[in-house]
Amino acid sequence: MGDILHALPAVTALRAAHPGLSIDWAVEPRWRALLAADSAGPDVALSPAQPLVDHIHLVPAKEWSRRPLHPATALSILRTRSAMRAGHYDATLDLQGAIRSAVIACWAHAPRLLGEAEPREPFARYLFKERIPSRGIHVIEQSADVVRALFGDPLPLALPLLPHDAIAARWCSEQGVPADFPLSILLHPGAGWGAKRWPADRYARAAALVAEHSGARVVINAAPGELGLAEALARELHTLGVEPLLLAPTVGQLIELTRRVTLAIGGDTGPLHLAAALGKPTVGIFGPTDPARNGPFHAHFRVLRDPGSRRDHTRHRDPEAGLLRIQPEPVAEAALELLFGSGTASGAHGAQGNAGIPPQPATNASANTTDHLDPLTRNTVGLAP
């Protein structure tokens, strides 16, 4: 989820600079809703329901990896390769920098295949026809450098285009989150692995402090497989006198839900990146991953990270020691600053960004792991650089 969201600003800038360009995207099925509304019909390209891309190739790579020798897997791969080759693309861009994404990019057989000169997985560079050097620290900046190399455009970054789903919007209203939802905070207690997961009782204390001083409603996002964690957080909040709204949205519903809340709090996780992509104020709580590389970027934000935390992507079950040194009070203070004041936060513990100025990443670098594959571009109108 995060990889797609980090690629979207550059592709959105490409779309704005070249509105006649045909842009297709290869993506895991579970992340399709980041590009097109679940309720979208077949003829919605470049509409609010599918605002950025012309066509989506669904690439169930995780399913293939679970049954690599099954005949159905071989057939699915052949069909995907055929569909991508039939696009007759002028260029393919790999914005993930993984061996898998680079291999899939090769399937398009485009004359140009662009990727980073120093990708996340070093062997991937040998599959690129054009290796693009990047001076960017944040993954959004790195993706932008690759996309800029397509036509040589400066491509100033902007908030990405995300789909609008009328059915998901109606679901939000039915769950008690109308379009005019009052001051509210959305909590994302989950994370990809335990070392990045701040304890539920601390989320509860921070949220209770924000609610006490602001009157904000508290909403909890229960991500897939994390309902138990969300319920534990809800119980903690109840003991502190706060009655939260606990929801388990789909990706499409989460987009609409995030549009309706005021502020988001979470760790290094896709839903927090989604809030930043939508321009929402965000408070990021980071431990073993470094926010300078993949923290909040566009929105008003604060990042809290202990100076003792070190970059480590080992998937430990327990929270990282530095993460545990972050207390609820600074998190609540950061949230209240974003809600009511312009205060400052800087140095190893955090950073501030503002939506009205050029994007600025948090001041502390890391890698993330998701299933974003590669955007595909096809020049259908003979555009010049």
C-alpha positions in Angstrom: 0.0 0.0 0.0 2.7 2.4 1.0 4.7 1.9 -2.2 1.8 2.7 -4.4 1.0 5.8 -2.4 4.7 6.9 -2.6 4.6 6.5 -6.4 1.4 8.4 -6.9 2.6 12.0 -6.5 5.1 11.6 -9.4 2.6 9.8 -11.6 0.0 12.5 -10.8 2.5 15.1 -11.9 3.2 13.2 -15.1 -0.6 13.1 -15.8 -0.9 16.9 -15.2 2.1 17.7 -17.5 0.9 15.3 -20.3 -2.9 15.0 -20.1 -2.9 13.1 -23.4 -0.6 10.4 -22.2 -2.0 6.9 -21.7 -0.9 5.6 -18.3 -1.6 2.0 -17.2 -0.6 0.5 -13.9 0.3 -3.1 -12.9 -0.9 -3.8 -9.3 -1.8 -6.5 -6.8 -5.6 -7.0 -6.8 -5.9 -6.0 -3.1 -4.5 -2.5 -3.9 -6.6 -1.8 -6.9 -8.9 0.5 -4.9 -6.0 3.0 -4.6 -6.4 3.5 -8.4 -10.1 2.9 -9.1 -13.2 2.8 -6.9 -14.5 -0.7 -6.1 -17.9 0.4 -7.5 -16.4 1.7 -10.7 -17.7 0.3 -14.0 -15.7 -0.6 -17.1 -15.7 2.9 -18.7 -14.5 5.2 -15.9 -11.0 6.0 -16.9 -9.9 9.5 -16.0 -13.1 10.1 -14.1 -13.4 10.8 -10.3 -13.8 7.0 -9.8 -10.5 6.3 -11.7 -8.7 9.7 -11.9 -5.2 8.8 -12.8 -4.8 5.8 -15.0 -6.4 4.5 -18.2 -6.1 0.8 -17.5 -5.2 -1.4 -14.6 -3.3 -4.8 -15.0 -4.1 -7.0 -12.0 -1.0 -9.0 -11.1 -1.7 -11.5 -8.3 2.0 -12.1 -7.5 1.3 -13.1 -3.9 -1.1 -15.8 -5.1 1.4 -17.0 -7.6 4.1 -17.3 -4.9 1.8 -19.5 -2.8 1.2 -21.9 -5.7 4.3 -21.5 -7.9 4.0 -25.0 -9.6 0.2 -25.1 -10.1 -1.0 -25.1 -13.7 -3.4 -22.3 -12.9 -0.4 -20.1 -11.9 1.4 -20.7 -15.1 -1.8 -19.9 -17.1 -2.4 -16.7 -15.1 1.2 -15.5 -15.6 1.0 -16.2 -19.4 -2.3 -14.2 -19.6 -0.8 -11.3 -17.7 2.3 -11.2 -19.9 0.2 -11.3 -23.0 -2.0 -8.5 -21.8 0.9 -6.3 -20.9 2.7 -7.0 -24.2 -0.5 -6.2 -26.1 -0.4 -2.7 -24.7 2.5 -1.8 -27.1 4.0 0.5 -24.5 6.6 3.1 -25.4 8.0 2.9 -21.9 7.7 1.0 -18.7 8.7 2.5 -15.3 9.6 0.4 -12.3 9.0 2.6 -9.2 9.5 -0.1 -6.6 13.0 -1.3 -7.4 12.4 -4.9 -6.5 13.5 -7.9 -8.6 9.9 -9.0 -8.9 8.6 -5.7 -10.1 11.5 -5.3 -12.5 10.8 -8.8 -14.0 7.1 -7.9 -14.4 8.1 -4.6 -16.0 10.1 -6.6 -18.6 7.0 -8.5 -19.6 5.7 -5.4 -21.4 8.6 -5.6 -23.9 8.7 -1.8 -24.1 11.6 -0.1 -25.9 12.4 1.8 -22.7 12.4 0.4 -19.2 13.4 3.0 -16.6 14.3 2.3 -13.0 16.6 3.7 -10.3 20.3 3.3 -10.7 20.5 2.1 -7.1 17.2 0.3 -6.5 16.0 -1.2 -3.2 17.0 -4.7 -4.4 20.4 -4.1 -6.2 20.0 -6.9 -8.8 16.9 -5.3 -10.2 19.1 -2.6 -11.8 20.5 -5.1 -14.3 17.0 -5.5 -15.8 16.6 -1.8 -16.5 17.4 -0.4 -19.9 17.8 3.1 -18.4 19.2 3.4 -14.9 18.2 6.8 -13.5 20.4 8.3 -10.7 18.5 9.9 -7.9 19.7 12.4 -5.3 16.4 12.1 -3.4 16.3 10.8 0.2 12.6 10.2 0.4 11.1 7.4 -1.8 8.7 10.0 -3.3 11.6 12.0 -4.5 13.3 8.9 -5.8 10.2 7.9 -7.8 9.9 11.4 -9.1 13.5 11.3 -10.5 12.7 8.2 -12.5 9.4 9.6 -13.8 11.1 12.9 -14.7 13.6 11.0 -16.9 10.8 9.9 -19.1 10.4 13.2 -20.9 12.9 15.4 -19.1 10.2 17.4 -17.4 10.7 19.2 -14.1 7.4 17.7 -12.8 6.7 19.6 -9.6 5.1 17.2 -7.1 1.5 17.6 -5.9 -0.9 15.7 -3.8 -1.9 12.5 -5.7 -5.2 11.8 -7.3 -7.1 9.1 -5.4 -10.5 7.7 -6.5 -13.9 8.8 -5.1 -16.2 5.9 -4.4 -19.9 6.8 -3.9 -20.7 3.5 -2.4 -17.8 3.7 0.1 -18.9 7.3 1.0 -22.4 6.0 1.7 -20.9 3.3 3.9 -19.1 6.0 5.9 -22.3 7.9 6.5 -24.1 4.7 7.6 -21.3 4.0 10.1 -21.8 7.4 11.7 -19.1 9.3 9.8 -21.0 11.8 7.6 -19.4 14.2 5.2 -19.7 17.0 7.8 -18.1 14.8 10.6 -16.9 17.1 13.4 -13.4 17.5 14.7 -11.9 13.9 14.9 -8.8 11.8 15.0 -8.3 8.5 13.2 -6.0 6.0 15.0 -4.0 3.3 13.1 -2.6 1.1 15.8 -1.4 -1.7 13.5 1.8 -2.1 11.5 3.5 -4.5 9.2 5.4 -6.2 12.0 5.6 -6.0 15.8 8.8 -3.9 16.0 6.9 -0.9 14.4 3.8 -1.3 16.6 3.4 1.3 19.4 1.5 -0.2 22.3 -2.3 0.1 22.3 -2.4 1.5 25.8 -0.2 4.4 24.7 -2.4 5.1 21.7 -5.3 5.2 24.1 -3.7 7.6 26.5 -2.6 9.9 23.7 -6.0 9.9 22.1 -7.7 10.5 25.4 -5.5 13.5 26.0 -6.3 14.9 22.6 -10.1 14.3 23.2 -9.9 15.9 26.6 -8.3 19.1 25.3 -10.1 19.4 22.0 -13.4 17.5 22.2 -12.4 15.5 19.2 -14.1 12.3 18.3 -11.9 9.2 18.2 -12.1 6.7 15.4 -10.1 3.4 15.3 -9.2 1.7 12.0 -9.1 -2.1 12.4 -6.9 -3.2 9.5 -7.2 -6.7 8.1 -6.0 -9.2 10.6 -5.8 -6.6 13.4 -9.3 -6.5 14.8 -8.1 -7.9 18.1 -5.6 -5.1 18.4 -8.2 -2.5 17.6 -10.7 -3.9 20.1 -8.0 -3.9 22.8 -7.4 -0.2 22.0 -11.1 0.5 22.2 -11.3 -1.2 25.6 -8.4 1.0 26.9 -10.1 4.1 25.7 -13.3 3.1 27.4 -11.5 2.8 30.7 -10.2 6.4 30.1 -13.8 7.7 29.6 -13.6 7.9 25.8 -16.1 6.0 23.6 -14.4 5.5 20.2 -15.9 4.5 16.9 -14.3 1.2 15.8 -14.5 0.5 12.0 -13.0 -2.2 9.8 -13.0 -0.6 6.3 -11.9 -1.9 3.0 -9.2 0.0 1.2 -11.8 2.0 -0.7 -13.8 2.7 2.4 -10.6 3.8 4.2 -10.0 6.4 1.5 -13.4 7.9 2.1 -13.2 7.6 5.8 -9.8 9.4 5.9 -11.2 12.2 3.8 -13.8 12.8 6.5 -11.6 12.9 9.6 -9.5 15.8 10.8 -6.2 14.2 11.7 -4.5 10.7 11.7 -2.1 9.2 14.2 -0.2 6.0 13.5 3.1 4.3 12.9 5.0 3.5 9.7 2.0 1.9 8.0 0.0 2.2 4.8 -3.0 3.9 6.3 -0.9 6.7 7.7 0.7 7.2 4.3 -2.8 7.4 2.9 -3.7 10.2 5.3 -0.6 12.1 4.2 -1.4 11.5 0.5 -4.9 13.0 1.1 -3.4 16.1 2.7 -4.5 15.3 6.2 -2.5 16.4 9.2 -0.6 13.4 10.5 1.3 12.3 13.6 3.8 9.6 12.8 5.3 7.4 15.5 8.5 5.8 14.2 10.9 3.2 15.6 13.1 0.9 13.5 12.2 2.6 10.1 13.5 6.0 9.3 10.9 8.7 8.3 13.4 10.6 6.2 13.0 7.9 3.5 9.3 7.0 3.9 7.6 9.2 6.5 4.9 11.7 5.9 5.7 14.0 3.0 3.0 16.4 1.8 0.6 17.1 4.6 1.0 19.1 7.8 2.8 16.5 10.0 4.8 15.7 13.1 7.1 12.7 13.3 8.2 11.3 16.7 11.2 9.1 16.8 13.6 8.3 19.6 17.3 9.4 19.0 18.3 5.9 19.9 16.3 4.1 17.2 18.3 2.6 14.4 17.2 1.4 11.0 16.4 -2.3 11.2 13.9 -4.2 9.0 14.2 -7.4 10.9 10.6 -8.5 11.6 10.7 -8.8 15.3 7.5 -9.5 17.1 8.0 -7.0 20.0 8.1 -3.2 19.7 11.6 -1.8 19.1 13.2 -0.3 22.3 13.3 3.2 21.0 9.7 3.1 20.0 8.8 2.2 23.6 10.6 5.3 24.8 8.1 7.5 23.1 5.4 8.4 25.6 1.8 9.4 25.0 2.1 13.0 26.1 4.4 14.2 23.2 2.2 12.4 20.7 -0.9 14.2 22.1 1.0 17.5 22.1 2.0 17.1 18.5 -1.6 16.3 17.5 -2.9 19.4 19.4 -0.3 21.6 17.7 -1.5 20.4 14.3 -5.2 20.9 15.3 -4.9 24.3 16.9 -1.4 25.9 16.5 1.6 26.1 14.2 4.2 25.1 16.9 7.4 23.6 15.8 9.1 20.3 16.2 12.5 19.4 14.8 15.6 17.4 15.3 15.8 13.7 16.0 12.4 13.5 17.7 10.3 15.0 14.9 9.7 17.3 12.1 7.1 19.6 10.7 5.7 19.9 7.1 3.1 22.2 5.6 0.8 21.6 2.7 1.2 25.1 1.4 5.0 24.8 0.7 7.0 22.4 -1.5 7.0 18.9 0.0 9.5 18.3 2.7 10.2 14.9 4.2 10.6 14.2 7.9 14.1 14.6 9.3 14.9 11.3 10.5 15.6 6.9 6.2 14.1 3.5 5.9 12.6 0.9 3.6 9.1 -0.3 3.5 7.6 -3.5 2.0 4.4 -3.6 0.0 3.0 -4.9 -3.2 3.2 -1.9 -5.5 4.4 -3.1 -8.9 5.0 -0.7 -11.8 3.2 2.0 -13.6 3.1 1.6 -17.3 3.0 4.5 -19.7 1.9 4.4 -23.3 2.3 7.4 -25.6 -0.9 7.4 -27.7 -0.7 10.9 -29.1 2.9 11.3 -30.2 3.9 13.6 -27.3 7.3 15.3 -27.4 9.5 15.8 -24.3 
